[in-house]
């Protein structure tokens, strides 16, 4: 028997994007403890792992915004992502550990 969803695919994916309800700047709630200072002390690979592990679901553009100087490292981030996440309907979803 089928389940009838009352939200669009876009709304459903947005709900999975782990955005804090108490903030309106689009910062995933779980990444609040990952300060820019903390991230800057990590390698790029560690940054990608930490952010994906905390947020669980992110659009690529949002991930680049969260990584210090991420826009300069887009190609490298794209190479690292498949190690820690899978691409589902345009969103990167963290792999289970």
TARA-V699738 format. One record per backbone hydrogen bond with DSSP energy under -1.0 kcal/mol. NH is the residue of the N-H (numbers start at 1). CO is the residue of the C=O. If there is no record, write none. Layout:
NH & CO
NH & CO
//
This chain:
12 & 8
13 & 9
14 & 10
15 & 11
16 & 12
20 & 27
29 & 18
31 & 28
32 & 29
34 & 31
35 & 33
39 & 35
40 & 36
42 & 39
47 & 43
48 & 44
49 & 45
50 & 46
51 & 47
52 & 48
53 & 49
54 & 50
55 & 51
56 & 52
57 & 55
58 & 92
63 & 59
64 & 60
65 & 61
66 & 62
67 & 63
70 & 67
72 & 69
73 & 70
77 & 73
78 & 74
79 & 75
80 & 76
81 & 77
83 & 80
84 & 81
85 & 81
86 & 93
88 & 91
91 & 88
92 & 58
93 & 86
94 & 56
95 & 84
//
